[in-house]
Amino acid sequence: METNLKLLTVAALVYFSFASITSAATIKGKVLFEGTAPKAKIIQMDQDKACLEFYKGQDPPRFKSLVVNENSTLQSVFVYIGKGVKGKFKSKNIVTLDQKGCAYTPRVFGMLAGETLIVNNGDKTKHNFHLLGKNKYNRSANPGKSIKRKIKKAGSLKIKKKKGKLKSKVMSKIKCDVHPWMVAYVGVMKHPFFSVTGEDGSFEISDLPEGKYTLIAWHEKLGTQTQEFSVGKNDVKSIGFTYSK
């Protein structure tokens, strides 16, 4: 009898776990770029021999503030749910940011408030990790060493209008005071419903409960766009954004 009760309990837990997963919605899409993308300028790294040495025998590095893929989509667009999410979320995950080739990788990323950020210096030169915004932090990063920092405060999920343009208050800038061309951006979130477009310009946000939401897309040069949408249980919805120069 006791064994049967245990089996029934396990079966019930599996069922409810499966039900909670299959009843969640997914949104996916791409961020398009209309027009001809401007050619990125070459980064002048003459001030640091270690940076120059890293790219020896390679094409010179260029600024990556606006990267358009071969399929006319955009890289490094941060897409997140700005309105409609209920509940509180916690995570003890570790997020990694690399300093390699005198550049930050990834350039744009997201994390949940309360998670730990590790910044690795894979270069043969000294860097400076300078985080702006609510989680202000400034520390030198020696060659081969790492910085570990818990990021506690989330940005505001709301957007504000400034000079006729929508502006996200989620994103925080990261810079290196030693090498001024080194820039990255982090979206510190209250929930895990966010994504960043990559080499195919796509994004996907899963496990959304049914409801009405505001989806926000942010690009460091092209600004912010929003869309309203609703999803039901098990929905898979396609949503796209289009930017132009």
C-alpha positions as CSV (number, residue, x, y, z in Angstrom):
1,M,0.0,0.0,0.0
2,E,2.8,2.4,1.0
3,T,4.7,1.6,-2.3
4,N,1.6,2.2,-4.4
5,L,1.0,5.6,-2.6
6,K,4.6,6.6,-3.4
7,L,4.1,5.7,-7.1
8,L,0.9,7.6,-7.3
9,T,2.6,10.7,-5.7
10,V,5.5,10.6,-8.2
11,A,3.0,10.1,-11.1
12,A,1.0,13.1,-9.9
13,L,4.2,15.3,-9.6
14,V,5.3,14.3,-13.1
15,Y,1.8,15.0,-14.5
16,F,1.6,18.5,-12.9
17,S,5.1,19.3,-14.0
18,F,4.4,18.2,-17.6
19,A,1.1,20.1,-17.6
20,S,2.8,23.3,-16.4
21,I,5.4,23.1,-19.2
22,T,3.0,22.2,-22.0
23,S,0.5,24.9,-21.0
24,A,3.1,27.6,-21.4
25,A,3.3,29.8,-24.5
26,T,6.2,30.7,-26.7
27,I,6.9,33.7,-28.8
28,K,9.5,33.9,-31.5
29,G,10.5,36.1,-34.3
30,K,13.2,38.1,-36.1
31,V,14.4,41.7,-36.0
32,L,14.8,43.0,-39.6
33,F,16.9,45.9,-40.9
34,E,15.7,47.9,-43.9
35,G,18.1,49.7,-46.2
36,T,21.9,49.5,-46.7
37,A,23.8,49.1,-43.5
38,P,26.7,51.6,-43.0
39,K,30.2,50.1,-43.0
40,A,31.6,49.9,-39.6
41,K,34.7,52.0,-38.9
42,I,38.0,50.3,-38.1
43,I,39.0,50.5,-34.4
44,Q,42.3,52.3,-33.8
45,M,44.2,50.2,-31.2
46,D,47.6,51.8,-31.5
47,Q,47.7,52.8,-27.9
48,D,48.1,49.2,-26.7
49,K,50.5,46.8,-28.4
50,A,48.8,43.8,-26.8
51,C,45.6,44.7,-28.5
52,L,47.3,45.1,-31.9
53,E,49.2,41.8,-31.4
54,F,45.9,39.9,-30.9
55,Y,44.8,40.8,-34.4
56,K,48.1,40.3,-36.2
57,G,47.5,38.5,-39.5
58,Q,43.7,39.1,-39.2
59,D,41.3,41.7,-40.7
60,P,41.4,44.8,-38.5
61,P,38.6,44.9,-35.9
62,R,35.6,47.2,-36.5
63,F,33.0,48.7,-34.2
64,K,30.0,46.4,-33.6
65,S,27.4,48.9,-32.6
66,L,25.4,48.1,-35.7
67,V,25.8,44.6,-37.2
68,V,23.5,43.5,-40.0
69,N,23.4,39.8,-40.9
70,E,23.4,38.4,-44.4
71,N,19.7,37.8,-44.2
72,S,19.1,41.5,-43.4
73,T,18.5,41.0,-39.7
74,L,20.1,42.7,-36.8
75,Q,22.4,41.3,-34.2
76,S,22.5,42.3,-30.5
77,V,18.9,43.4,-30.1
78,F,17.6,42.9,-26.6
79,V,14.0,41.7,-26.7
80,Y,12.1,41.4,-23.4
81,I,8.6,41.4,-21.8
82,G,8.1,44.9,-20.5
83,K,4.5,44.5,-19.1
84,G,2.2,41.7,-18.1
85,V,4.5,39.4,-16.1
86,K,3.3,38.4,-12.7
87,G,5.1,36.8,-9.7
88,K,8.6,37.0,-8.4
89,F,11.6,35.1,-9.8
90,K,14.9,34.2,-8.2
91,S,18.1,32.6,-9.7
92,K,21.6,31.7,-8.5
93,N,22.9,31.3,-12.0
94,I,26.3,32.7,-13.0
95,V,26.6,34.9,-16.1
96,T,29.9,35.3,-17.9
97,L,31.3,38.3,-19.7
98,D,34.7,37.9,-21.5
99,Q,37.3,40.5,-22.2
100,K,39.1,39.1,-25.3
101,G,40.8,40.8,-28.2
102,C,40.2,44.1,-26.3
103,A,36.5,43.7,-26.8
104,Y,33.6,42.5,-24.6
105,T,31.8,39.3,-25.5
106,P,28.9,39.2,-25.6
107,R,28.2,42.8,-26.5
108,V,24.6,42.7,-25.3
109,F,23.3,40.2,-22.8
110,G,20.7,39.9,-20.0
111,M,20.6,38.5,-16.5
112,L,18.2,38.2,-13.6
113,A,18.6,40.5,-10.6
114,G,20.4,38.6,-7.9
115,E,22.5,36.5,-10.3
116,T,26.3,36.7,-10.2
117,L,28.4,38.2,-13.1
118,I,31.9,36.9,-13.7
119,V,34.1,39.1,-15.9
120,N,37.1,37.3,-17.4
121,N,40.2,39.0,-18.7
122,G,41.7,36.8,-21.4
123,D,44.0,39.4,-22.8
124,K,47.6,40.2,-22.1
125,T,46.8,43.7,-21.0
126,K,45.0,45.4,-18.1
127,H,41.4,46.3,-18.5
128,N,38.9,48.2,-16.4
129,F,35.4,46.9,-15.8
130,H,33.1,49.9,-15.3
131,L,29.4,49.2,-14.9
132,L,27.1,52.2,-15.0
133,G,23.4,52.5,-13.9
134,K,21.8,51.2,-10.7
135,N,24.5,48.6,-10.1
136,K,27.5,51.0,-10.3
137,Y,30.8,49.3,-10.0
138,N,34.3,50.1,-11.2
139,R,37.3,47.8,-10.9
140,S,40.6,47.0,-12.6
141,A,40.9,43.6,-14.4
142,N,44.4,42.3,-14.6
143,P,45.6,39.9,-17.3
144,G,44.4,36.3,-16.7
145,K,42.2,37.3,-13.7
146,S,38.4,37.4,-13.2
147,I,36.1,39.8,-11.4
148,K,33.1,38.3,-9.5
149,R,30.1,40.5,-8.7
150,K,26.5,39.9,-7.6
151,I,24.2,42.2,-9.6
152,K,21.3,43.0,-7.2
153,K,19.1,45.7,-8.7
154,A,16.8,45.3,-11.7
155,G,16.2,48.1,-14.2
156,S,12.7,49.5,-14.7
157,L,10.7,47.4,-17.1
158,K,8.8,50.4,-18.2
159,I,10.0,52.7,-21.1
160,K,10.0,56.4,-21.1
161,K,9.6,58.9,-23.9
162,K,12.5,61.4,-24.4
163,K,12.8,63.8,-27.2
164,G,10.0,62.0,-29.1
165,K,11.8,58.6,-28.8
166,L,11.0,55.6,-26.7
167,K,13.9,54.8,-24.3
168,S,14.4,51.6,-22.3
169,K,15.4,51.9,-18.6
170,V,16.4,48.3,-18.4
171,M,19.8,48.5,-20.1
172,S,23.0,49.4,-18.3
173,K,26.2,50.3,-20.1
174,I,29.6,48.6,-19.4
175,K,32.8,50.3,-20.5
176,C,36.6,50.0,-20.2
177,D,38.2,53.3,-19.1
178,V,41.5,52.0,-20.4
179,H,40.3,51.2,-23.9
180,P,37.5,53.6,-24.8
181,W,36.2,51.5,-27.7
182,M,35.3,48.6,-25.4
183,V,31.5,48.8,-24.7
184,A,28.8,46.3,-23.7
185,Y,25.3,46.5,-22.4
186,V,23.4,44.3,-19.9
187,G,19.7,44.2,-19.3
188,V,19.2,43.4,-15.6
189,M,15.7,41.9,-15.3
190,K,13.0,41.1,-12.7
191,H,12.0,38.0,-14.7
192,P,13.6,35.6,-17.1
193,F,11.5,36.4,-20.2
194,F,14.1,38.0,-22.5
195,S,16.3,37.1,-25.5
196,V,19.1,38.6,-27.6
197,T,19.3,38.3,-31.4
198,G,22.3,36.6,-32.8
199,E,23.8,35.8,-36.3
200,D,20.4,34.9,-37.7
201,G,18.6,37.9,-36.1
202,S,16.1,35.7,-34.3
203,F,14.8,35.7,-30.7
204,E,12.6,33.3,-28.7
205,I,11.0,33.6,-25.3
206,S,9.3,30.5,-23.9
207,D,7.4,29.4,-20.8
208,L,5.0,32.4,-20.8
209,P,1.8,31.9,-18.9
210,E,-1.4,32.9,-20.9
211,G,-2.1,36.6,-20.7
212,K,-1.6,40.0,-22.3
213,Y,1.9,41.4,-22.6
214,T,4.0,44.2,-24.0
215,L,7.1,43.1,-25.9
216,I,10.0,45.5,-26.2
217,A,13.0,45.5,-28.6
218,W,16.1,47.6,-27.8
219,H,19.1,48.4,-30.0
220,E,22.0,50.6,-28.8
221,K,21.9,52.8,-31.9
222,L,18.5,52.4,-33.3
223,G,16.4,52.8,-30.2
224,T,13.3,51.0,-28.8
225,Q,10.2,49.6,-30.3
226,T,7.1,48.0,-28.6
227,Q,4.3,45.6,-29.5
228,E,1.3,44.4,-27.6
229,F,0.2,40.8,-27.9
230,S,-1.8,38.1,-26.1
231,V,-1.2,34.4,-25.8
232,G,-3.2,31.4,-24.6
233,K,-2.1,28.0,-23.3
234,N,0.2,26.2,-25.7
235,D,0.4,29.1,-28.1
236,V,3.4,29.6,-30.4
237,K,3.2,33.2,-31.7
238,S,5.4,34.9,-34.3
239,I,6.2,38.6,-33.7
240,G,8.7,40.7,-35.7
241,F,10.3,44.1,-35.5
242,T,11.8,46.2,-38.3
243,Y,14.4,48.9,-37.9
244,S,15.9,51.3,-40.5
245,K,18.9,53.6,-40.4
